[in-house]
Amino acid sequence: MKFRIESAGHKLSPSLKEFATLKLSNLGRYYKDIQEIEVTLINETKGAKEVVNCTLNIRVPGKDEYIKASSAIFEDAILKAAEGAKRRLRIRKTQLQIARKKKTPNREVSAEKALK
């Protein structure tokens, strides 16, 4: 799994990059086929307060997952986005498992058919 962490407007500290990598590397538990995670951090000012928007673009086979979260500080925005990604990946994995079960025929053989 590769990480691409970028921020528009300012340079990120190595400790913030390490924090994001550590928290997002745990997503591999919930979905095995993650190829790349793109993290974009944008610092915006809305009125008198500053807001940090964190967007995750998770590249997986099929349709990519896109998660967006915002908070007042960088670390909290990353944690909120990671929680949202965990929920989305769990849902995706469950949907794929259900689809696989529906595709495979029932392999149980009844006693009557076995005797014929």
Number of C-alpha atoms within 10 A of each C-alpha: 12 12 16 13 17 15 13 10 10 10 8 13 9 9 9 14 15 12 15 19 18 11 14 21 16 12 21 14 10 17 16 12 11 18 13 15 23 15 24 17 22 17 19 13 9 8 7 6 8 13 18 20 20 25 20 23 17 21 18 16 9 6 8 13 15 16 18 18 19 20 18 14 13 18 16 15 20 29 19 17 24 24 16 16 22 19 13 17 22 15 14 14 14 12 11 12 11 10 11 11 10 10 8 8 8 8 6 6 8 8 8 7 7 7 6 5
